[in-house]
Amino acid sequence: MRIPEGSVDPKSRKRLRRTDLVAQQIREQIVEAGLQPGDRVPNEWLLPEAVKVSRGTLREALKVLEYQGLISTRSGPGGGVFVASVEPGEAIRLLDNLFLFNQPTIADIYALRKQLEPELAASVAGNLTEPAFQALQTCIRLYEDEPKTAEEEYAQRLAELDFHEELARHCGNPILAFTCTFLLSLLRDMTVCRSIYKEPNPALRETGLHYQVRLLRAIKAGDAEVCRQVMRDHMTEAEKYMLERADIRTRGGQGERPPLREAET
């Protein structure tokens, strides 16, 4: 498939550079040929005369595709250009940067979590293998005991988020799973959330355990509607707590500011 000169990217609405046009052309060829991760990209696709650009422009186009995670290169015998798969974690790190200077609020994030997390929970009802079920139980065990230090409190709150991420790993809907995991990543990155997570709150820990134990029972019983309701209640309570604590910090002069990344604190 040839991309005409002067094309506009429909997503960014920006005019594409020649390098981007060539990268897009190769990407379309990979898709149309049905190549899969690990397959070699045919050498004849990667000749300057095949794409009608200079060797330097072709090299830059391949760098673009490699940066995007679509291809990888190997040198030596048996080397070449191969189709690669983009890992969800890598995609999430790029998306985190999208919101680096314009972070959503806690309310923004929970507006989606309240809608999506109940569906995530319902999707795994009755569908978990025994090892997957045990992995969720392991997450819960990490915060069963009362923490002794602020560091333990923080680690336990992260383990609660890990419980939701573990649910996403077993969701059959890849878009739902990815979106829920991305929202968790945003919460982990927010300075105000990290501060709240470090605050001692035994009652909150017990409430979280209560919801998650109920959720595990419903998942094991295969009751999708109960899973939805339990998770919906859980998200509503979690949002209420986070917003209350953020408001207290605001009134105390430590409000929900544009959050810094971990390395900036």
VENLINLIN-V144134 format. One record per residue. OMEGA is omega in whole degrees, -180 to 180 (* if undefined). NEAR is the number of other C-alpha atoms within 10 Angstrom. Layout:
# VENLINLIN-V144134
{{OMEGA & NEAR} {OMEGA & NEAR}}
This chain:
# VENLINLIN-V144134
{{180 & 10} {178 & 12} {-176 & 16} {178 & 10} {178 & 11} {180 & 12} {178 & 15} {177 & 15} {-177 & 14} {-179 & 8} {-178 & 6} {-176 & 8} {178 & 9} {177 & 11} {-177 & 14} {173 & 16} {179 & 14} {179 & 19} {-179 & 19} {178 & 21} {180 & 22} {178 & 26} {179 & 24} {179 & 20} {180 & 18} {178 & 22} {180 & 18} {178 & 15} {179 & 16} {-179 & 20} {-177 & 10} {179 & 10} {179 & 10} {178 & 9} {-178 & 15} {178 & 14} {-178 & 13} {178 & 13} {177 & 14} {173 & 19} {-177 & 21} {-178 & 12} {-177 & 10} {175 & 10} {-169 & 14} {177 & 17} {180 & 14} {-179 & 15} {180 & 11} {-179 & 10} {175 & 19} {174 & 11} {178 & 14} {179 & 11} {179 & 14} {178 & 10} {178 & 18} {178 & 21} {180 & 15} {179 & 16} {178 & 21} {176 & 23} {178 & 17} {-179 & 18} {179 & 20} {177 & 18} {179 & 11} {178 & 16} {-176 & 16} {179 & 17} {171 & 24} {-180 & 21} {178 & 15} {178 & 10} {177 & 8} {179 & 6} {-178 & 6} {-179 & 7} {-180 & 10} {179 & 14} {-176 & 19} {176 & 20} {179 & 21} {177 & 20} {179 & 14} {178 & 13} {180 & 9} {-179 & 13} {179 & 13} {179 & 12} {180 & 14} {178 & 18} {177 & 13} {179 & 12} {176 & 14} {180 & 17} {178 & 11} {-178 & 11} {-175 & 11} {-175 & 17} {178 & 11} {-173 & 10} {172 & 18} {177 & 15} {175 & 18} {180 & 18} {177 & 13} {-176 & 11} {-178 & 17} {174 & 21} {177 & 14} {-178 & 14} {-179 & 22} {178 & 18} {-170 & 14} {-176 & 20} {176 & 25} {178 & 22} {176 & 21} {-179 & 25} {-179 & 28} {-175 & 25} {-178 & 24} {-178 & 23} {179 & 23} {-175 & 14} {-177 & 17} {172 & 17} {180 & 12} {177 & 9} {179 & 9} {178 & 15} {179 & 17} {178 & 12} {177 & 15} {178 & 19} {178 & 15} {177 & 13} {-179 & 19} {-178 & 20} {-179 & 13} {179 & 15} {176 & 21} {-177 & 12} {180 & 12} {-179 & 14} {-179 & 17} {-178 & 9} {177 & 12} {179 & 13} {178 & 13} {178 & 16} {-179 & 21} {180 & 19} {180 & 17} {179 & 24} {176 & 22} {178 & 20} {176 & 18} {176 & 19} {178 & 17} {178 & 17} {-180 & 17} {178 & 20} {178 & 20} {175 & 17} {-178 & 22} {-179 & 23} {-175 & 15} {179 & 19} {-179 & 21} {179 & 13} {-174 & 13} {179 & 13} {178 & 10} {-180 & 17} {-179 & 24} {-178 & 19} {179 & 17} {179 & 21} {178 & 22} {178 & 21} {176 & 18} {179 & 18} {178 & 18} {179 & 21} {-179 & 19} {-175 & 18} {-174 & 17} {-179 & 22} {-178 & 20} {179 & 24} {179 & 19} {179 & 17} {179 & 14} {-179 & 17} {-178 & 21} {-179 & 18} {178 & 15} {180 & 17} {-178 & 13} {-178 & 13} {179 & 9} {180 & 14} {-180 & 19} {179 & 15} {179 & 13} {178 & 19} {-180 & 17} {-179 & 13} {-174 & 17} {174 & 22} {177 & 15} {-179 & 14} {179 & 24} {179 & 18} {-179 & 14} {178 & 21} {-179 & 23} {180 & 17} {180 & 14} {-177 & 18} {-175 & 17} {-177 & 22} {176 & 16} {177 & 20} {179 & 28} {-175 & 23} {180 & 16} {-179 & 23} {178 & 26} {178 & 21} {-180 & 14} {-179 & 21} {179 & 23} {179 & 15} {-180 & 14} {178 & 17} {-179 & 19} {-180 & 14} {-177 & 14} {180 & 18} {177 & 17} {-179 & 12} {178 & 20} {179 & 21} {177 & 15} {179 & 14} {178 & 16} {-180 & 14} {178 & 10} {178 & 9} {-179 & 9} {-171 & 13} {-176 & 15} {-180 & 19} {172 & 13} {-169 & 15} {176 & 20} {174 & 15} {-177 & 12} {-176 & 11} {-176 & 5} {-178 & 7} {* & 7}}
